[in-house]
């Protein structure tokens, strides 16, 4: 597969494990790295592909094209972030006033429940790309403190990351999943993701919305909490944010490709239960790439379910895990440490809850 040797090569295994440790540790240990995640992940991606020996013109083209046209999507994250950002920039007053007015009328708790639920479920219809930009811009203008904004962003990103899998329109992961299973025995079509994940994902999104109301809304009051959320971003800032997101997504494509040998060499030795937990690597790797490598028609329905759920949940733990995370973190200048303090424990609890649910239901899946 992709010129990957059939047998493990020691120096590649060691090199990729070292890169994995660097990706996991340096953003938290080195301040400059945490402040400049885009170039750091780009360098790590370049090193990973070099260690694996998987450079090709096709990969370079994919890394450059992916942020513009992700897989088979007609529009990409770069265009959406740039165009939507510029629209907000030039029409920020009516947008700001509309969001604040709606939050005032509904109250923070109802607003949070509806906001998290709707974005979580609509992400599979309007795509996770559009969801990411809406999420970032709405939370940016909410009259919440920074602490509550970060909590709102992270909880909603978990919901959107889960919900986006329900249709092939939602995100690259679900598009690849359906494409790889179009033939026998699954003959996957447009509704295949809803059929296999719906009973787990839809209640999960609603549960996250309820959790968000309790976790965020319990100690928030728009009257006492209200802070100045006056729009202050420049057009240059909007353009640079789109460029940084472009670099981040391209870097994750390279990093995911570079890590392929480890996944290919050891995948067939992992049980579905272990694969579920191993897929926490989705917290810092492109989950679409992992789906492309892991999923195939020879897998059972339960293997597919456990593997994908692991990818979806872990994707909310750290900033590189999903497109909404990247866009929102860049918009609100959330550091890796700030995200991890909430995202990692929350993701761990969700992983445990879903693992228990899989134990009770896998015989019927």
PERA-V244885 format. One record per backbone hydrogen bond with DSSP energy under -0.5 kcal/mol. CO is the residue of the C=O (numbers start at 1). NH is the residue of the N-H. If there is no record, write none. Layout:
CO_NH, CO_NH
This chain:
1_4, 8_10, 9_12, 9_13, 10_14, 11_15, 12_16, 13_17, 14_18, 15_19, 16_20, 17_21, 18_22, 19_23, 20_24, 21_25, 22_26, 25_28, 25_29, 26_30, 29_31, 30_34, 31_35, 32_36, 33_36, 36_40, 37_41, 38_42, 39_43, 40_44, 41_45, 42_46, 43_47, 44_48, 45_49, 46_50, 47_51, 48_52, 49_53, 49_54, 56_60, 57_61, 58_62, 59_63, 60_64, 61_65, 62_66, 63_67, 65_68, 65_69, 67_78, 69_71, 70_73, 76_80, 77_81, 78_82, 79_83, 80_84, 81_85, 82_86, 83_87, 84_88, 85_89, 86_90, 87_91, 89_92, 91_95, 92_96, 93_97, 94_98, 95_99, 96_100, 97_101, 98_102, 99_103, 100_104, 101_105, 102_106, 103_107, 107_111, 108_112, 109_113, 110_114, 111_115, 112_116, 113_117, 114_118, 115_119, 116_120, 117_121, 118_122, 119_123, 121_124, 122_125, 122_126, 123_127, 126_130, 127_131, 128_132, 129_133, 130_134, 131_135, 132_136, 133_137, 134_138, 135_139, 136_140, 137_141, 138_141, 138_142, 139_142, 142_144, 145_149, 146_150, 147_151, 148_152, 149_153, 150_154, 151_155, 152_156, 153_157, 154_158, 155_159, 156_160, 157_161, 158_162, 159_163, 160_164, 162_165, 163_166, 164_167, 166_194, 167_170, 167_171, 170_128, 171_175, 172_176, 173_177, 174_178, 175_179, 176_180, 177_181, 178_181, 179_182, 181_188, 183_186, 183_187, 189_192, 191_195, 192_196, 193_197, 194_198, 197_200, 197_201, 198_202, 198_203, 200_204, 201_205, 202_206, 203_207, 204_208, 205_209, 206_210, 207_211, 208_212, 209_213, 210_214, 211_215, 212_216, 212_217, 213_217, 214_218, 216_219, 217_220, 221_225, 222_226, 227_229, 234_238, 235_239, 236_240, 237_241, 238_242, 239_243, 240_244, 241_245, 242_246, 243_247, 244_248, 245_249, 246_250, 247_251, 248_252, 249_253, 250_254, 251_255, 252_256, 252_286, 253_257, 254_258, 255_259, 257_260, 259_262, 259_263, 260_264, 261_265, 262_266, 263_267, 264_268, 266_269, 267_270, 271_275, 272_276, 273_277, 274_278, 275_279, 277_280, 278_281, 279_282, 280_283, 281_284, 281_285, 283_321, 286_290, 287_291, 288_292, 289_293, 290_294, 291_295, 296_299, 300_304, 301_305, 302_306, 303_307, 304_308, 305_309, 306_310, 307_311, 308_312, 309_313, 310_314, 311_315, 313_316, 314_317, 314_318, 318_321, 319_322, 322_326, 323_327, 324_328, 325_329, 326_330, 327_331, 328_332, 329_333, 329_334, 335_339, 336_340, 337_341, 338_342, 339_342, 339_343, 340_344, 340_345, 342_346, 343_347, 344_348, 345_349, 346_350, 347_351, 348_352, 349_353, 350_354, 351_355, 352_356, 353_357, 354_358, 355_359, 356_360, 357_361, 358_362, 361_364, 362_365
